[in-house]
């Protein structure tokens, strides 16, 4: 196996030379990453030496990068950053007791865009729905969404699902707030629901039926396909372009650390959500550009939008948003004529949600299509005769930021003309 070694000057050169001879690889070069303590002038390792990773990978075309360095030259954070750069080239990165593999991506011949995230609860599906709705204005768009509660076999939502349809799914024991149902309800595009299990450090899935969902999208003859990831898992498809979503409330060390750096390196655009004048989104954008200087980073906010009229009604709003945002969300909903009597952030905590519902007096339960929005909130409303209204999360501009929609359209146009990535 053609292998690039990663070495440092904290090892005696003779130790490294003997290791290169002993280990069962075809070493075609070595990347020197620092350290001088054990060096006495220029050392000969018996292979070409490089100081630039990208140059070594392009010129040598290794099948593996094997890390023979150690503390203090490369600590854990630096190794994850180096590993991210290696994986972005589609090459495994290995060391004495670890091996990181780039996620396997299935070829896909139609213009497409993957939306994935640095983690759960950053608004990735809202971004996917916004993108799908935007592109559907002049294209035949299909969305393929995977989730931990998705269907056993890929399932097509042909139109916006009604509340009765969602309740029927829930009563069958299904996850009636799966991401594909949210996209279908909000964007009004044909959406194919898939499921996945497991998520690796680099975003690979242990199992999924996304390839079957992608084939179904091809059979339907879509002009453009939006693939929606799940949590920090990346859709296992080689899409034309890629969009990463993260939150302004996540610390830069998390967003850019570990193998999130790999996700940034994959991305052609990064959207930072939940931003406004008071949030630290600029510092986060700087940290993201430190990983990939050329990537556009755009911060946006979210605002709830009822999918049916709520004017003149007493409304309890159910969301996954943090408590710090509740007052702002309630104030926004008054613009729809609602009297907001309660805001709950417990959609992902069923026991707390049920206790909360027992105390509420409202004309309308307004709920996001997430977590327990259908099986707990909508079911409680149906039993008590309280009107249920579903809510979308609209993307709104953040002051001082570039406009998002033109950037999305540019990205989609590039996806239509550039070769599919692998």
C-alpha positions, 0 to 999 in steps of 0.5 A, a space after each residue: 500500500 502506497 503510504 505517506 509517513 508523518 514524522 517529527 524531529 522528536 524521534 531519532 532519525 535512525 528510529 524512524 528509518 528503522 520503523 519505515 523499513 520494519 512496517 509492512 507498507 510501501 512508504 513513498 514519502 514522509 511529511 515532517 510536522 515539526 520537532 528538533 530535539 533529536 535532530 543533528 543537522 539534515 536527516 536522511 530518512 530514505 524517502 522524499 521529505 515534504 513540509 506541505 501536506 497537500 503537495 505530498 498528497 497530490 504528488 505522491 498519491 498515497 493510499 494511506 497516511 500513517 502517523 509516526 509522530 507523537 506528543 508534543 509535536 502533534 497533540 490530540 487537537 492537531 492530529 484531528 486537524 491533520 486527519 481532517 485534511 487527509 480525509 478531505 482528500 479521500 484517504 485513510 489516516 492511521 496511527 499506532 492505535 487508530 484508523 480514520 476512514 473517509 465516509 464512502 459516498 455513492 455516485 449520483 449523476 444528477 445535480 445535487 446538494 447535500 446539507 449536513 451539520 456539526 451536530 443535532 439541533 442546529 436547524 439543518 432541516 430548516 435550511 434544507 427546507 428553505 433551500 428546496 423551496 427556493 430551488 423549486 421555484 424554477 426546477 423540479 426538485 426532490 428532497 431526500 432526507 434521512 433520520 434516526 426515525 425514518 421509514 424502514 423502506 424509502 417513502 415518498 411524501 408527494 405533497 404537504 402532509 396534513 395533521 390527520 396524516 401525521 397523527 395516523 403515522 404516529 398512531 401506527 408507532 411511526 416517527 411522525 415528525 421525521 425530517 422528511 415530513 418537516 421538509 414536505 410540510 414546509 417546502 411543499 416539494 416531493 420528499 423521500 424519507 430514509 433512515 440511518 443508524 449510527 454516526 461516525 466521527 467523520 459523518 459516516 453512517 453504519 447503515 442506511 437506505 439512502 442509496 435506495 432513496 437516491 435511486 428512487 429520486 433518479 427514477 422520478 426524473 428530478 432536475 435537482 436533488 437536495 440531500 438532507 443529513 441527520 445530526 452530524 451524519 453526512 448523506 452517503 452520496 457524492 453530491 455536486 456541492 455541499 452545505 454545512 450548518 452549525 449554530 452560533 451557540 456552539 463554541 468555535 473549539 467544537 465547531 472547528 475541532 475533532 473531525 468537524 474540521 473535515 466537515 468544514 473542508 468538505 463544505 462549499 458554503 457554511 450557514 451559521 444559524 440562530 444569529 442576531 446582533 448579540 450573538 458571537 457569530 463573527 468569531 465563529 466565522 473567523 474560526 471556520 475560515 481558519 480551517 478553510 479560508 475560501 469558504 463563504 460563511 453566512 449567519 442567519 436567524 430563525 423565526 417561527 411561522 404558523 402554517 395556518 392562521 392564529 390571529 385572535 387566538 391564545 397560543 402555546 408555542 412548542 419548540 426545541 429552541 433554548 429558553 434564552 430565545 423564547 421571549 423573542 419568539 413569542 414577540 415575533 408570533 404576535 405579528 401573526 395576531 396571536 396572544 402567546 400564553 406560553 412558550 415551551 422548549 421541551 419538545 425533545 423531553 417527553 416527560 417534561 412536555 407531558 407535565 407542562 401540557 397538563 398545566 396549559 390553557 390555550 386555544 391553539 397548540 402551535 408546534 414545530 414538526 420535531 421530536 414529540 411535536 406530533 405524538 405528544 403535543 398534537 395528540 394532547 390537542 386532539 384529545 382535549 379539543 385544542 386546535 393544532 397548528 404546525 410551525 415552520 422555522 423561516 430563515 431571516 437575515 442577520 444584520 451585517 451579513 451577506 444575503 443567503 438566497 443569492 449564495 444558495 442560488 450561486 451554489 445550485 448553479 455551480 452544482 448544475 455545471 460542475 462534475 460530481 464529487 467523489 
